[in-house]
Amino acid sequence: MNMRTPVGIIGAGPAGLLLSLLLAREGIDSTVLESRSRAEVEATIRAGVLEHGTVDLLSDMGLGERMQREGAGHHGIELRFDGEGHRIPLSELTNGRVITIYPQHEVLKDLIAARLKQGGQLLFNVKDVRLAEAASSQPSIHFVHEDKQIELQCDFIAGCDGFHGVSRASLPEAIQTVFTRFYPFGWLGILMQAPPSAQELIYAYSDRGFALVSTRSPELQRMYLQCDPQDDIANWTDEMILEELQARLATTDHWQLRVGPIIQKSILAMRSFVIEPMQYGRLFLAGDAAHIVPPTGAKGLNLAVADVRHLAHALSLFYKEHRTDLLEAYSTTCLRRVWRAEHFSWWMTSMLHRFPDDDPFQQRMQRAQLDYTVRSRAAATSLAENYVGLPFEW
């Protein structure tokens, strides 16, 4: 069976879904293919820190009503070390820009609902996806859906299917350069039913390792502990997790964590990854298919948004004005922001985590960096403008 679409989009995560909506706004049809079911996609639990620009874009597209109602705008974050908390006033340092806490699975629900409402083609439970002739002017995607073999003929293909998807694997090895860094620690993440322990996110450095406190809703909190990435989550009882959180977050004024039942826990390994270029012929990679950052900088979803915003604009100019310059520059344009985010995420990670081979010298270096960051307005401003997100045109 043959089908035809201007833009074939592989992956119904934030990148793929948002790209389909951006293209539809420009009058460009697309078909989104997803290997998982709708329920599985909407149950994806990941970071929920949205940059100022991401929120503005979603709101401008008419996708902000529930986000504005249920999300929480934060005007600062806290860096905690040596028993003291130090607030970084994000809004004050960035001319009023804020971050919004709104879980990724809620973003996905909003994007899917909008895509289906507009009648756009979105196919779940797609199997055996394969790309063909990506370097030609007539690329195609072959897949199985509802037991039918289908060939989807496209003008362009957007690979938004993550690190393990088929899109990245379709780039010839001879043209790609891969940059990777694995970190010697992971995060033990929990969801806990409890009222908020703080009004803003807490990033804590301690002799026992890193900890992070964030709020998902008035009744649900998300917290993380630095741990061995090879550890078995079964080794961590709820009591151990809560004791370790309290120990790493301890302050001289005896701050206490508000606790409740832990309803989910898992261990996440951490790495940095970038592939260059992010395009091959008429195949364009976006989001996790092209780059991964450690979650300390809260950049993953936001980088995906920036990617597809650039790609949608480039495709719009191609169809409306027959311009190819922005498509040709897609990789260069995106990678400038990607590497800035990679550096910021690496910097936050290196400053706040204990490394297995560190020594008193390394620990003094980390404390000196933390002390400078909270005491210097210039250093705090640099953190703030990166955290809330640089302008898309940067």
KOLLO-139033 format. One line per 3 residues: number of its first residue (from 0); their letters; for each residue x, y, z of C-alpha. Coordinates in steps of 0.02 Angstrom, whole numbers. Layout:
NUM> A> X/Y/Z ~ ...
! end
This chain:
0> MNM> 0/0/0 ~ 68/172/-48 ~ 39/336/42
3> RTP> 103/511/9 ~ 145/656/126 ~ 255/811/110
6> VGI> 343/777/276 ~ 357/607/358 ~ 389/621/545
9> IGA> 456/471/640 ~ 417/482/825 ~ 272/555/924
12> GPA> 373/631/1064 ~ 381/818/1096 ~ 489/849/942
15> GLL> 384/753/817 ~ 215/811/880 ~ 265/993/894
18> LSL> 342/989/720 ~ 179/922/647 ~ 82/1064/729
21> LLA> 205/1198/674 ~ 196/1134/495 ~ 6/1128/499
24> REG> 4/1310/552 ~ 100/1348/392 ~ -19/1243/286
27> IDS> 103/1097/265 ~ 36/920/286 ~ 134/787/377
30> TVL> 113/609/440 ~ 175/559/613 ~ 226/378/645
33> ESR> 246/309/821 ~ 295/133/875 ~ 209/146/1045
36> SRA> 25/159/1088 ~ -54/325/1133 ~ -67/269/1315
39> EVE> 118/227/1321 ~ 168/395/1246 ~ 59/491/1368
42> ATI> 133/394/1515 ~ 311/449/1475 ~ 378/524/1637
45> RAG> 522/644/1609 ~ 584/815/1660 ~ 456/952/1675
48> VLE> 558/1112/1670 ~ 504/1220/1523 ~ 608/1369/1468
51> HGT> 529/1539/1447 ~ 539/1528/1257 ~ 461/1354/1255
54> VDL> 313/1417/1356 ~ 293/1568/1243 ~ 294/1459/1086
57> LSD> 167/1335/1155 ~ 55/1477/1212 ~ 68/1565/1044
60> MGL> 9/1405/962 ~ -144/1395/1073 ~ -72/1254/1178
63> GER> -48/1349/1340 ~ -218/1349/1424 ~ -193/1194/1533
66> MQR> -8/1229/1554 ~ -45/1403/1622 ~ -181/1333/1735
69> EGA> -91/1181/1805 ~ 93/1226/1782 ~ 193/1328/1906
72> GHH> 300/1476/1858 ~ 463/1487/1955 ~ 561/1648/1970
75> GIE> 715/1572/2051 ~ 809/1415/2102 ~ 909/1374/2257
78> LRF> 1089/1312/2263 ~ 1118/1227/2432 ~ 1290/1181/2500
81> DGE> 1382/1184/2665 ~ 1216/1185/2756 ~ 1157/1349/2678
84> GHR> 1034/1389/2540 ~ 1072/1525/2411 ~ 935/1588/2295
87> IPL> 973/1628/2113 ~ 839/1756/2064 ~ 811/1700/1885
90> SEL> 682/1832/1838 ~ 776/1975/1917 ~ 934/1928/1822
93> TNG> 850/1898/1653 ~ 728/2042/1632 ~ 577/1947/1696
96> RVI> 603/1777/1613 ~ 541/1625/1710 ~ 538/1436/1701
99> TIY> 377/1337/1710 ~ 360/1168/1797 ~ 243/1064/1690
102> PQH> 277/876/1668 ~ 324/811/1497 ~ 182/684/1493
105> EVL> 59/828/1513 ~ 144/920/1369 ~ 125/762/1265
108> KDL> -60/747/1307 ~ -87/927/1250 ~ 10/900/1088
111> IAA> -79/737/1045 ~ -251/813/1080 ~ -210/962/969
114> RLK> -145/851/829 ~ -301/741/830 ~ -416/892/843
117> QGG> -345/967/684 ~ -370/800/595 ~ -186/775/561
120> QLL> -125/599/525 ~ -50/518/679 ~ -21/330/675
123> FNV> 18/235/835 ~ 80/54/852 ~ 184/65/694
126> KDV> 308/-79/669 ~ 461/-122/565 ~ 503/57/514
129> RLA> 636/74/380 ~ 699/226/284 ~ 742/220/99
132> EAA> 829/341/-19 ~ 853/474/115 ~ 985/562/10
135> SSQ> 873/574/-143 ~ 736/697/-187 ~ 607/558/-158
138> PSI> 640/479/11 ~ 517/355/85 ~ 472/268/247
141> HFV> 422/85/246 ~ 324/17/394 ~ 185/-99/453
144> HED> 24/-31/525 ~ -129/-136/568 ~ -48/-284/478
147> KQI> -27/-185/316 ~ 140/-155/231 ~ 146/29/188
150> ELQ> 266/138/89 ~ 253/321/137 ~ 327/431/1
153> CDF> 391/599/65 ~ 477/759/13 ~ 569/761/180
156> IAG> 590/649/332 ~ 606/713/511 ~ 688/588/627
159> CDG> 614/625/798 ~ 622/447/865 ~ 754/463/1000
162> FHG> 926/390/1029 ~ 874/210/993 ~ 765/249/841
165> VSR> 795/203/660 ~ 825/382/601 ~ 996/409/679
168> ASL> 1050/236/624 ~ 1006/284/444 ~ 1148/410/433
171> PEA> 1297/330/344 ~ 1440/303/466 ~ 1561/384/344
174> IQT> 1479/556/359 ~ 1445/561/546 ~ 1548/612/695
177> VFT> 1485/557/866 ~ 1531/644/1029 ~ 1492/551/1190
180> RFY> 1530/567/1374 ~ 1469/444/1505 ~ 1458/503/1685
183> PFG> 1512/389/1828 ~ 1349/416/1921 ~ 1163/412/1893
186> WLG> 1006/482/1972 ~ 887/385/2082 ~ 722/471/2047
189> ILM> 562/460/2149 ~ 384/522/2139 ~ 314/555/2311
192> QAP> 138/599/2368 ~ 171/747/2481 ~ 146/935/2488
195> PSA> 290/1042/2423 ~ 445/1056/2531 ~ 500/1215/2442
198> QEL> 425/1345/2327 ~ 568/1329/2201 ~ 689/1194/2144
201> IYA> 832/1150/2261 ~ 999/1092/2189 ~ 1104/1024/2332
204> YSD> 1289/982/2339 ~ 1346/881/2489 ~ 1485/765/2545
207> RGF> 1363/621/2518 ~ 1322/672/2339 ~ 1197/775/2241
210> ALV> 1011/793/2277 ~ 870/885/2187 ~ 699/935/2250
213> STR> 563/988/2128 ~ 374/1002/2128 ~ 261/917/2002
216> SPE> 95/972/2079 ~ 27/1027/2248 ~ 11/842/2292
219> LQR> 156/762/2197 ~ 343/793/2215 ~ 489/737/2106
222> MYL> 657/710/2192 ~ 826/640/2142 ~ 981/570/2225
225> QCD> 1152/543/2148 ~ 1189/356/2147 ~ 1288/219/2062
228> PQD> 1211/200/1887 ~ 1235/11/1899 ~ 1144/-3/2066
231> DIA> 985/-104/2079 ~ 834/-1/2131 ~ 782/-149/2240
234> NWT> 930/-108/2352 ~ 847/56/2402 ~ 703/46/2525
237> DEM> 588/195/2543 ~ 659/228/2715 ~ 838/231/2647
240> ILE> 790/353/2510 ~ 705/474/2628 ~ 848/466/2754
243> ELQ> 975/500/2617 ~ 874/645/2546 ~ 861/726/2717
246> ARL> 1047/702/2750 ~ 1099/781/2585 ~ 977/924/2602
249> ATT> 1016/961/2785 ~ 1041/1144/2833 ~ 1108/1233/2986
252> DHW> 931/1294/3023 ~ 865/1114/3027 ~ 759/1121/2868
255> QLR> 646/969/2853 ~ 585/877/2700 ~ 397/851/2692
258> VGP> 370/667/2656 ~ 234/547/2601 ~ 214/382/2508
261> IIQ> 339/349/2368 ~ 237/290/2219 ~ 375/271/2089
264> KSI> 564/250/2092 ~ 696/212/1962 ~ 880/239/1920
267> LAM> 933/342/1770 ~ 1108/333/1695 ~ 1181/498/1634
270> RSF> 1273/540/1475 ~ 1306/677/1349 ~ 1288/638/1164
273> VIE> 1292/737/1002 ~ 1293/678/822 ~ 1358/789/682
276> PMQ> 1286/828/560 ~ 1103/825/609 ~ 1050/800/429
279> YGR> 1083/687/281 ~ 1005/725/114 ~ 821/750/153
282> LFL> 829/669/325 ~ 836/789/472 ~ 864/733/652
285> AGD> 785/823/800 ~ 780/801/987 ~ 856/647/1069
288> AAH> 892/571/898 ~ 1028/702/879 ~ 1082/748/1055
291> IVP> 1064/701/1238 ~ 1111/807/1389 ~ 1124/760/1573
294> PTG> 963/816/1658 ~ 1050/935/1780 ~ 1029/1081/1660
297> AKG> 845/1041/1617 ~ 877/1060/1431 ~ 818/899/1345
300> LNL> 639/942/1295 ~ 684/1124/1268 ~ 821/1080/1143
303> AVA> 697/973/1047 ~ 578/1121/1038 ~ 716/1233/970
306> DVR> 763/1102/839 ~ 590/1083/766 ~ 556/1269/771
309> HLA> 706/1294/657 ~ 657/1147/547 ~ 476/1203/528
312> HAL> 532/1378/477 ~ 656/1308/351 ~ 525/1193/275
315> SLF> 399/1334/267 ~ 519/1441/166 ~ 556/1293/53
318> YKE> 373/1267/9 ~ 324/1450/1 ~ 478/1530/-77
321> HRT> 576/1380/-144 ~ 720/1426/-30 ~ 843/1292/22
324> DLL> 970/1396/120 ~ 890/1370/290 ~ 872/1183/261
327> EAY> 1054/1173/211 ~ 1103/1270/368 ~ 989/1171/485
330> STT> 1127/1070/567 ~ 1243/1218/590 ~ 1103/1324/661
333> CLR> 1043/1193/785 ~ 1216/1136/841 ~ 1262/1310/900
336> RVW> 1125/1298/1031 ~ 1153/1113/1062 ~ 1335/1137/1111
339> RAE> 1292/1285/1222 ~ 1165/1175/1312 ~ 1288/1030/1320
342> HFS> 1415/1143/1403 ~ 1291/1216/1526 ~ 1225/1044/1573
345> WWM> 1403/976/1593 ~ 1450/1128/1699 ~ 1300/1109/1816
348> TSM> 1332/922/1829 ~ 1518/941/1865 ~ 1489/1077/1994
351> LHR> 1357/985/2095 ~ 1403/799/2092 ~ 1534/700/2187
354> FPD> 1648/603/2070 ~ 1714/431/2120 ~ 1896/482/2097
357> DDP> 1886/657/2170 ~ 1998/714/2312 ~ 2003/861/2434
360> FQQ> 2074/972/2296 ~ 1928/934/2179 ~ 1804/963/2320
363> RMQ> 1880/1132/2360 ~ 1869/1177/2175 ~ 1683/1135/2172
366> RAQ> 1650/1237/2329 ~ 1747/1383/2257 ~ 1640/1378/2100
369> LDY> 1479/1367/2200 ~ 1533/1510/2313 ~ 1579/1618/2163
372> TVR> 1414/1578/2075 ~ 1308/1634/2222 ~ 1415/1785/2268
375> SRA> 1449/1857/2096 ~ 1305/1940/2006 ~ 1393/1909/1840
378> AAT> 1411/1722/1876 ~ 1232/1709/1939 ~ 1170/1799/1784
381> SLA> 1261/1676/1671 ~ 1179/1531/1761 ~ 1009/1616/1756
384> ENY> 1007/1661/1571 ~ 1060/1484/1523 ~ 934/1405/1641
387> VGL> 783/1505/1584 ~ 838/1480/1403 ~ 929/1586/1276
390> PFE> 824/1666/1139 ~ 785/1550/993 ~ 878/1669/877
393> W> 1038/1656/981
! end
